[in-house]
Amino acid sequence: MKVENIGIIEFQELIRKIYFEKDKNRGKSSTLLRLGEELCEVYRKDDREGVAEELADIIV
């Protein structure tokens, strides 16, 4: 899937299309908890590759 040169509205629609149902089924509290856990892992990482992986986990 190519996402180059899209505006913020198109990007938001793409993210909603990909992740909305999964996040909705997980629930607000669990989704927020997962986000917090992933951000904590990012904070603890010293290497760029590890940080990139954890940030990717946030939106998956």
N, C-alpha and C positions, 0 to 999 in steps of 0.2 A: 504494500500500500504506500503510495507516494503522498507525502503531506507537505511538500515544499511549496512556498509562496502562497500560503493561505492566510486569511485574516483571522482575527481573534474570534469572531462570531463563528466562522467555519470550524475553527479548532475546538471551540466549546461544544459545538454540535457533534463533532467527531468523538470527543471524549464521552459525551453523554450517550451516544449510540453504542460505544464499546463497553462502558463501565456501569451505566445507570442501573440496569437490572441486577447485576451482581451486588452492587452496593446497597440497593434497595432491599434485597433479600437478606443481606448481612445485618441490616439495621444501622441506625445512626450511631448508637453507642459503640457497637463492635467496629464499625468503620472508623470512627474517631480513635478508638483504642489502637487499631492497626496502624493508622497514620502516625500516632504518637510513638509506637514501638519502632517503626521504620525510621522516623526522624532521630530517635535516640541512637539507633545503630549508625546512622549517617554521622552523627556527632562524634561517635567513638572511633570511626575509621580514620586512618592516617593516609591511606593511599587513594588516589583519584579513581582507580578502577572499582574499588570497593564502594566508594561513595556513589559512583554512577549506578552500580548494581542496586544499592539500597533505594536510591531515588526512583529507579525504574520499578522497584517493588511497590512503591507508593501508588503508582497509577495503574498497576496491574490488578 
